[in-house]
Protein backbone atom coordinates (compact mmCIF):
# COMPACT_ATOMS: atom_id res chain seq x y z
CA UNK A 1 0.00 0.00 0.00
CA UNK A 2 1.28 3.46 -0.77
CA UNK A 3 2.10 5.79 2.05
CA UNK A 4 -0.45 8.36 3.07
CA UNK A 5 -0.21 11.64 4.86
CA UNK A 6 -2.89 12.52 7.35
CA UNK A 7 -4.23 16.05 7.27
CA UNK A 8 -7.11 17.67 9.03
CA UNK A 9 -9.72 19.69 7.15
CA UNK A 10 -12.62 21.82 8.30
CA UNK A 11 -15.90 21.64 6.39
CA UNK A 12 -19.09 23.62 6.75
CA UNK A 13 -21.88 21.54 8.33
CA UNK A 14 -23.66 21.08 4.99
CA UNK A 15 -20.55 19.59 3.35
CA UNK A 16 -19.77 17.39 6.36
CA UNK A 17 -23.34 16.07 6.18
CA UNK A 18 -22.88 15.22 2.48
CA UNK A 19 -19.64 13.35 3.24
CA UNK A 20 -21.22 11.41 6.11
CA UNK A 21 -24.26 10.59 3.99
CA UNK A 22 -22.12 9.23 1.15
CA UNK A 23 -20.41 6.90 3.62
CA UNK A 24 -23.65 5.93 5.39
CA UNK A 25 -25.34 4.93 2.13
CA UNK A 26 -22.37 2.78 1.15
CA UNK A 27 -21.44 4.91 -1.84
CA UNK A 28 -17.98 5.30 -0.26
CA UNK A 29 -16.17 3.21 2.33
CA UNK A 30 -14.84 6.17 4.31
CA UNK A 31 -14.81 9.94 4.59
CA UNK A 32 -11.24 9.90 3.29
CA UNK A 33 -12.41 8.10 0.15
CA UNK A 34 -15.05 10.79 -0.46
CA UNK A 35 -12.46 13.55 -0.13
CA UNK A 36 -9.93 11.72 -2.34
CA UNK A 37 -12.57 11.30 -5.06
CA UNK A 38 -13.52 14.98 -4.80
CA UNK A 39 -9.84 15.98 -5.07
CA UNK A 40 -9.35 13.76 -8.13
CA UNK A 41 -12.35 15.44 -9.79
CA UNK A 42 -11.09 18.91 -8.82
CA UNK A 43 -7.62 18.10 -10.17
CA UNK A 44 -9.07 16.89 -13.46
CA UNK A 45 -11.21 20.02 -13.86
CA UNK A 46 -8.31 22.25 -12.87
CA UNK A 47 -6.09 20.64 -15.50
CA UNK A 48 -8.79 21.12 -18.14
CA UNK A 49 -9.06 24.81 -17.24
CA UNK A 50 -5.29 25.22 -17.43
CA UNK A 51 -5.23 23.53 -20.84
CA UNK A 52 -8.04 25.80 -22.01
CA UNK A 53 -6.16 28.90 -20.87
CA UNK A 54 -3.01 27.69 -22.65
CA UNK A 55 -5.00 27.09 -25.86
CA UNK A 56 -6.62 30.52 -25.64
CA UNK A 57 -3.24 32.13 -25.02
CA UNK A 58 -1.83 30.38 -28.11
CA UNK A 59 -4.81 31.43 -30.25
CA UNK A 60 -4.49 34.99 -28.99
CA UNK A 61 -0.80 35.08 -29.90
CA UNK A 62 -1.53 33.69 -33.36
CA UNK A 63 -4.30 36.25 -33.89
CA UNK A 64 -2.09 39.10 -32.68
CA UNK A 65 0.62 38.25 -35.19
CA UNK A 66 -1.78 37.50 -38.08
CA UNK A 67 -1.56 40.29 -40.64
CA UNK A 68 -4.43 39.14 -42.85
CA UNK A 69 -7.33 41.58 -42.96
CA UNK A 70 -10.12 40.70 -40.60
CA UNK A 71 -13.83 41.40 -40.62
CA UNK A 72 -14.90 44.87 -39.63
CA UNK A 73 -16.80 45.31 -36.39
CA UNK A 74 -19.74 46.71 -38.35
CA UNK A 75 -19.96 43.55 -40.47
CA UNK A 76 -19.83 41.35 -37.39
CA UNK A 77 -22.57 43.36 -35.70
CA UNK A 78 -24.71 43.24 -38.85
CA UNK A 79 -24.35 39.45 -38.99
CA UNK A 80 -25.26 39.12 -35.33
CA UNK A 81 -28.27 41.38 -35.73
CA UNK A 82 -29.54 39.32 -38.69
CA UNK A 83 -28.92 36.07 -36.81
CA UNK A 84 -30.78 37.09 -33.68
CA UNK A 85 -33.57 38.71 -35.64
CA UNK A 86 -34.08 35.41 -37.49
CA UNK A 87 -34.19 33.58 -34.14
CA UNK A 88 -36.72 36.08 -32.78
CA UNK A 89 -38.82 35.78 -35.95
CA UNK A 90 -38.77 31.98 -35.75
CA UNK A 91 -39.79 32.10 -32.09
CA UNK A 92 -42.63 34.48 -32.93
CA UNK A 93 -43.83 32.23 -35.76
CA UNK A 94 -43.82 29.21 -33.46
CA UNK A 95 -46.34 30.80 -31.10
N, C-alpha and C positions, 0 to 999 in steps of 0.2 A: 504494500500500500504506500502511496506517496505521502510525504510528510505534509502536515497541515499546520497552519498558524492560527491560533485562536485570537479573535478580536471581539470586542464588545461593541454593539451598535445600539443606538436609541431610535425607536420608531414611535410615531404618533399612535395613539390607541387604535385608530381605524386600521392602520397597516398591520399592527401586531395582531389584531383580530383576524385579518385576512390570512396571515401566516399560520396562526393557530388553527384556523378552519381548514386550510389546505392539508395540514397534518392530520387533523381529526377525521377528515373524510377519507383518508388513505391515499389522497392524490400524491402526497410526498411522505417519505419516511421520517423526516425530521425538519425542524425549522432551518437548520443549516442547509439542507437540500433545497428548500424553497429559495433561500437567499442566493445560493450558488446558481440556481437556474435563472433567477432574475438578473444576476450579474452577467451571466453568459449572454442573455438577451440584450442587455444594455450595451455590452461590449460589441456585439454584432451590429446593433443600430448605430453606435458611435463610429465604428469603422466605415459603415456605409455613408454616414454624413461626411466623414473626412475624405472619402473617395469622391463624393459629389462635389465638395469644395475644391479638391484638386482638379477635377475635370472642368469645373466652371472657371477656375483660374487659368487653365490651359486654353480654353475657348476664348476667354477674355484677351489673353495675350495674342492669340492668333488674330482675333478681330482687330485689335489695336494696331497690329503691324500690316494688316491687309489694306492695300492701296486701291483695290477695285472700288468703283463707285457703288454706293449703297442706294437704298430706296429713301426718298425724301420723307420727312416726318408727315407732310401733308398727304402723300400717297398712302402711307400706313394708316393714318387716321381715316381717310376716305374708305379704305378697305374695311376697317373695323366698323365704321358706321354702316356700311352696306350689309356686312355680315350680321350685325346685331339687329338691324332693321328687318332683315329677312327672318331672323329667329322670332322677333316680336310679331311679324305678320303671320308666320306659321302658327304661333301660339294663339293669336286672335282668330284665325280661321278654324282652329280646332275646337273652339268654344261653341 
